[in-house]
Amino acid sequence: MHRAIRYSRCLASSRLGSERLHIEGCGSELTAVAFYFLTRPDCLKRYLNNQLISSVERLPLTTGGAPIVIRGKNFRVIRLIIPRERDCHNVYTTIKRLMTSKSNLQGSRAVCENHLLLMASGQLIGSYVCDTYPTLLCVPSTASKGMLKASARFRSRGRFPVLTYLHSNGKSALCRSSQPLAGFSSKSMEDQFLLEAIRQANPSCTVLYVVDTRPALNALTNKAQGKGYEDTTVYRNIAIQFFDIENIHVVRNSQEKLLKVCQEPAIPLEQYHQGLEKSGWFRHLRIILEAAFFVANRLNEGNSVLVHCSDGWDRTAQVCSLAQIVLDPYYRTIIGLEKEWIFFGHKFTERCGLISVSDQREASPIFCQFLDCVHHLIELCPTKFEYNSSLLSLLHDEAYGALYGTFVGCSEKERQDLGVSDLTYSVWPLIDHRGNEFMNPYYEHADHLAHALGGSIAADNLLLDGVANGIELTVTTGGNSRHAVDMLPSFVLAPQLFK
């Protein structure tokens, strides 16, 4: 049993967006797992998982006691006033120690023997491929093992093009990969043949659309580093489309700016809206959704699409998963949330900062962005999702909290090497147990979200922008219906985040 540090007679206030909690005479308790405070007289216990603590700050001593401000990765701000300065110092140093303690999640990254499932023959064939891909992969039946290995050598991190979704028409394929190591002159015949094989696997596809989610300038800059993008003069029958989705560092800075303005205790309204606009958060969301809608429309038209960014595990996951949510009702159910993020190698340990808070260069709210995009889609089509925003809140908390092994590790292989399934519990049984809490009582099945909007979804139909009254999600298809959304990333404002 973990040793607990307890203090009584604290003054606590807590804030999450517009929700505020003020507690007189509460008790606080620190354990190796979580920070608790207990209200009186109703004895309502509230807690914050230690892994969810983003920062802790001591403020100057006041007549009422020694203040501490705790900021959470789930956007909760807790302010404590502890009567004795010595106790305040003990709480502060203990929280800092718990925040900076390193876990042993850095498993081996050795290259493994994955398996390929060839679509035509249906046979399981072992092949030396990529350690960040799932064990089972789908590729064109005309692709040989030699072709796949050569393509993997020509792609960043060995993440060669593989199938991630087959449209209900049975022809349009959504594939994902990383960027090619093209530089200014490098070529790979095998990689060219693999893309052509993907195109030819779809009888109605005359052009394979390659969606590079990066800004075109960034992709061009990568050429100087021996990387880059597919050259249409080298790759036959492809059309490349760039989207300006920014990298992890820009997204991290954007969220920091957003939270800074939203957590300011007293700020003029005009300055508040200016701060929201300058953060760029909502502009980033709009571009991600535009890319997803572009992919969904190309697939719906009968074309096949390859999506990639730099390494193929951040922006690629966002766009591919959102496109599937738009197209397929299966991915608008609880069981449809797992594949694109868990099995295809999103780096949860690094992006959520689970190893150490002292090095946050690889941390970035990529999964948070995805969840916020899903929330906007739920607001847009409230009856077309089996789950509600409370589930998004839970997934966000558990991704950063690491109480469950579901989001531990950076790939399926790493979780196997760490023995995560033997040492931890999965979050999905918890969701099943609390199923009614996350179910949408107004859920109606719809094949395509466009059907719910009375027409096709085009990128120009979505507007996420700052306006005088806040942020609005505007859909012009089938009439000018407006859905007001919250200032903060919308799903985090749910009070269920903090229990």
Residue pairs with C-beta under 8 A, 6 or more apart in sequence:
2 31
2 32
2 33
3 31
3 32
4 29
4 30
4 31
5 29
5 30
5 31
5 90
5 91
5 94
6 27
6 28
6 29
6 30
7 27
7 28
7 29
7 82
7 87
7 91
8 27
9 25
9 27
9 83
10 23
10 25
10 26
10 27
10 28
10 37
10 80
10 81
10 82
10 83
11 23
11 24
11 25
11 26
11 64
11 65
11 80
11 81
12 21
12 22
12 23
12 26
12 28
12 37
12 78
12 79
12 80
12 81
13 20
13 21
13 22
13 23
13 78
13 79
14 20
14 21
14 23
14 46
14 76
14 77
14 78
14 79
14 498
15 21
15 76
15 77
15 79
15 263
16 74
16 75
16 76
16 77
16 492
16 493
16 495
16 497
16 498
17 75
17 262
17 486
17 487
17 488
17 492
17 493
18 493
19 493
19 495
21 46
23 37
23 39
24 40
25 40
26 37
26 38
26 39
26 40
27 37
27 38
27 40
28 35
28 36
28 37
28 38
28 80
28 82
28 91
29 35
29 36
29 37
29 38
30 36
30 91
30 94
30 95
30 98
32 50
32 98
33 49
33 50
33 403
34 47
34 48
34 49
34 50
35 47
35 48
35 50
35 53
35 70
35 95
36 45
36 46
36 47
37 45
37 46
37 47
37 78
37 80
38 44
38 45
38 46
39 45
39 46
46 498
46 499
47 499
48 70
48 72
48 76
48 78
48 498
49 397
49 401
49 403
50 95
50 98
50 99
51 73
51 354
51 400
51 401
51 402
51 403
52 72
52 73
52 74
52 76
52 397
52 400
52 401
53 70
53 71
53 72
53 73
53 95
53 98
53 99
54 71
54 72
54 73
54 357
55 70
55 71
56 68
56 69
56 70
56 71
56 92
56 95
56 96
56 99
57 68
57 69
57 71
58 66
58 67
58 68
58 88
58 89
58 92
59 67
59 68
59 69
60 67
61 67
61 85
62 81
64 81
64 83
65 81
65 82
65 83
65 84
65 85
65 88
66 81
66 82
66 83
66 84
66 85
66 87
66 88
66 89
67 79
67 80
67 81
67 82
67 88
68 79
68 80
68 81
68 82
68 88
68 91
68 92
69 77
69 78
69 79
69 80
70 77
70 78
70 79
70 80
70 95
71 77
71 78
71 263
72 78
73 352
73 353
73 400
74 396
74 397
74 400
74 492
74 497
74 498
75 259
75 262
75 263
75 488
75 489
75 492
75 497
76 497
76 498
77 263
80 91
82 88
82 91
99 357
100 356
100 357
100 358
102 355
102 356
103 354
103 355
103 402
105 349
105 354
105 355
105 408
105 409
105 418
106 349
106 355
107 409
107 414
107 415
107 417
107 418
108 414
108 417
109 131
109 414
110 131
111 128
111 130
111 131
111 158
112 131
112 413
113 126
113 127
113 128
113 129
114 126
114 127
114 128
114 129
114 130
114 131
114 133
114 134
114 135
114 137
115 124
115 125
115 126
115 127
115 135
115 136
115 137
116 124
116 125
116 126
116 127
116 129
116 136
116 137
116 139
116 145
116 148
117 123
117 124
117 125
117 136
117 137
117 138
117 139
118 125
118 139
118 141
118 143
119 138
119 139
119 140
119 141
119 163
119 201
120 141
120 142
121 141
125 145
127 145
127 148
127 149
128 149
129 137
129 148
129 149
129 152
129 158
129 160
130 152
130 157
130 158
130 159
130 160
131 158
131 411
131 413
132 157
132 158
132 159
132 313
132 345
132 410
132 411
132 413
133 159
133 162
133 344
133 345
133 411
133 412
134 343
134 344
134 345
134 412
135 412
137 162
137 163
138 162
138 163
139 148
139 161
139 162
139 163
139 194
140 194
140 197
140 198
140 200
140 201
141 201
142 197
142 200
142 201
143 193
143 194
143 197
146 190
147 190
147 193
147 194
147 197
148 160
148 190
148 194
150 188
150 189
150 190
150 191
151 160
151 161
151 188
151 190
151 191
151 194
152 158
152 159
152 160
153 188
154 160
154 180
154 181
154 182
154 186
154 188
154 190
154 191
155 161
155 177
155 178
155 179
155 180
155 181
155 191
155 312
156 178
156 179
156 180
156 181
156 227
156 310
156 311
156 312
157 178
157 311
157 312
158 178
159 176
159 177
159 178
159 311
159 312
159 313
159 345
160 177
160 191
160 194
161 175
161 176
161 177
161 194
161 195
161 198
161 306
162 175
162 176
162 177
163 173
163 174
163 175
164 174
164 175
164 176
164 320
164 339
164 340
164 344
165 173
165 174
165 299
165 320
165 323
165 324
165 327
165 328
166 172
166 173
166 174
167 173
167 174
167 299
167 300
167 327
168 327
168 328
168 447
169 302
171 202
171 203
171 204
171 205
171 302
171 304
172 202
172 205
172 298
172 299
172 300
172 301
172 302
172 303
172 304
172 305
173 198
173 201
173 202
173 304
173 305
174 295
174 299
174 304
174 305
174 307
174 320
174 323
174 324
175 198
175 304
175 305
175 306
175 307
176 306
176 307
176 308
176 312
176 316
176 320
176 344
177 306
177 307
177 308
177 312
177 316
178 308
178 309
178 310
178 311
178 312
178 313
178 316
179 212
179 219
179 222
179 227
179 228
179 229
179 308
179 309
179 310
179 311
179 312
180 188
180 191
180 227
180 228
180 229
180 230
181 226
181 227
181 228
182 223
182 227
182 228
182 229
182 230
182 231
182 234
183 223
183 224
183 225
183 226
183 227
183 228
184 223
184 224
184 228
186 226
187 234
192 234
192 235
192 236
195 208
195 210
195 230
195 235
195 238
195 306
196 208
196 235
196 236
196 237
198 208
198 304
198 306
199 205
199 207
199 208
199 237
199 238
199 304
201 304
202 302
202 303
202 304
204 302
204 303
205 302
205 303
205 304
206 237
207 237
207 238
207 239
207 303
208 237
208 238
208 239
208 303
208 304
208 305
208 306
209 238
209 239
209 240
209 241
209 295
209 298
209 303
209 304
209 305
209 306
210 229
210 230
210 235
210 238
210 239
210 240
210 241
210 305
210 306
210 308
211 240
211 241
211 243
211 291
211 294
211 295
211 305
211 306
211 307
211 308
211 319
212 219
212 229
212 230
212 240
212 241
212 242
212 243
212 308
212 309
213 242
213 243
213 245
213 291
213 307
213 308
213 309
213 315
213 316
213 318
213 319
214 222
214 242
214 243
214 244
214 245
214 247
214 309
214 310
214 315
215 242
215 243
215 244
215 245
215 246
216 242
216 244
218 247
219 228
219 229
219 242
220 228
220 229
222 228
222 229
222 310
223 229
227 310
229 240
230 238
230 240
232 238
232 239
232 240
241 294
243 287
243 290
243 291
243 294
243 319
244 287
245 284
245 287
245 288
245 291
245 309
245 315
245 318
245 319
246 254
246 284
247 310
247 314
248 314
248 351
248 362
248 363
248 364
248 366
249 361
249 364
250 280
250 284
251 284
251 364
251 365
251 366
251 369
252 360
252 363
252 364
252 365
254 279
254 280
254 281
254 284
255 279
255 281
255 365
255 368
257 275
257 278
257 279
257 280
257 281
258 275
258 276
258 279
258 281
258 488
258 489
260 275
261 267
261 271
261 272
261 275
261 276
261 279
262 275
262 276
262 487
262 488
264 272
264 275
267 275
273 466
273 468
273 470
276 282
276 466
276 471
276 487
277 466
281 489
282 464
282 465
282 466
282 471
283 464
283 465
284 369
285 369
285 372
285 373
285 376
285 464
286 462
286 463
286 464
286 465
288 315
288 318
288 319
288 322
288 369
288 370
288 373
289 322
289 373
289 376
289 377
289 462
289 464
290 459
290 462
291 319
292 318
292 319
292 322
292 323
292 325
292 326
292 373
293 323
293 326
293 457
293 458
293 459
293 461
293 462
294 459
295 305
295 307
295 319
295 320
295 323
296 323
296 326
296 327
296 457
297 456
297 457
297 458
298 305
299 305
299 323
299 327
300 327
300 448
300 450
300 456
307 316
307 319
307 320
307 323
308 316
309 315
309 316
313 344
313 345
313 346
313 347
314 346
314 347
314 351
314 364
314 366
315 366
317 340
317 341
317 344
317 346
317 366
317 370
318 366
318 369
318 370
318 373
320 340
321 331
321 340
321 341
321 370
322 370
322 373
322 374
322 377
324 331
324 336
324 340
325 331
325 332
325 336
325 374
325 377
325 449
326 377
326 448
326 449
326 450
326 457
327 448
327 449
328 336
328 447
329 384
329 445
329 446
329 447
330 336
331 337
332 384
332 385
332 386
332 387
333 386
333 387
334 386
334 387
334 391
334 431
334 435
334 438
337 395
338 428
341 348
341 367
341 370
342 406
342 407
342 412
343 412
345 410
345 411
345 412
346 366
346 367
346 410
347 362
347 410
347 411
348 354
348 367
348 399
348 407
348 408
348 409
348 410
349 355
349 408
349 409
349 410
349 414
350 362
350 363
350 410
351 362
351 363
351 364
351 365
351 366
351 367
352 363
352 367
352 399
352 400
352 402
352 407
353 360
353 363
353 400
354 400
354 402
354 408
367 396
367 399
368 396
368 489
369 489
371 392
371 395
371 396
371 489
371 491
372 489
372 490
372 491
374 392
374 491
375 389
375 392
375 485
375 489
375 490
375 491
376 464
376 473
376 485
376 490
377 385
377 449
378 385
378 388
378 389
379 473
379 483
379 485
379 490
380 449
380 453
380 473
380 475
380 483
381 446
381 449
381 452
381 453
382 440
382 442
383 440
383 442
383 443
383 444
383 452
384 443
384 444
384 446
384 449
384 452
385 440
385 443
386 439
386 440
386 443
387 438
387 439
387 440
388 438
388 439
388 440
389 490
389 491
389 494
390 437
390 438
390 494
390 496
391 431
391 438
392 491
393 491
393 492
393 494
393 496
393 497
394 427
394 431
394 438
394 496
395 427
396 491
396 492
396 497
397 497
398 404
398 406
398 407
398 427
399 407
402 408
404 424
404 425
404 426
404 427
404 430
405 415
405 420
405 421
405 423
405 424
405 425
405 426
406 426
406 427
406 428
407 427
408 415
408 418
408 420
408 424
409 415
409 418
409 420
415 421
431 438
437 496
446 452
449 457
450 456
450 457
453 461
453 475
453 477
453 478
454 477
454 478
454 479
455 477
455 478
456 477
457 477
458 477
460 476
461 475
461 476
461 477
462 473
462 474
462 475
463 472
463 473
463 474
463 476
464 471
464 473
465 471
465 472
469 484
470 484
470 485
470 486
470 487
471 484
471 485
471 486
471 487
472 482
472 483
472 484
472 485
473 482
473 483
473 484
473 485
474 480
474 482
474 483
475 481
475 483
486 493
